[in-house]
Amino acid sequence: MRYFRKPQNAVAAGPVYCCQKDAMIGLGCGGRSYTSELHYSDRFAVEAQGVHAILNDWIKRTGTDFSFAHWGCRLSDDDRRRRFLIQSLLMLPGLDASVFARQFEGASAMPVLAKLAEQGFVERRGAYYRLTPLGFEFSDAIGPALYSPQNFAHLESFSKW
């Protein structure tokens, strides 16, 4: 995900955007959005043929087609914790376990972090759990590896849409 803003707003006063706590609105073809309890998206692809097909379909849409989300799911409490963990690990300084516990009323991310540490993907640095260089190498696989079975089912239905 990317975060863009006008240069004159780059130093604007106010709170700094935090993907773990703030909602996100994805705009344009392939845009992905989420709130605290919802995750919704439009179709996306990574190979040129798929990208072109989706873009061509998107260009042909009417105003009505843009008035609702075409695909999405409501996130369970477990999915919200998993998303927070994934988003935190994929950014520096990493996951602060005490912030995670406060955010999720005492829940612990330790079982997942311990497994990732055993595999050499995560290390603890002070109060933070961070991806190791090997973890960053495999970051495209670590995020999906942390998805819940329920979210894998949602994604499977989305891929057939």
Summary of the structure (lengths in Angstrom):
residues: 161
radius of gyration: 17.6
end to end distance: 22.0
largest distance: 52.0
contacts: 370
relative contact order: 0.10
helix: 43%
strand: 14%
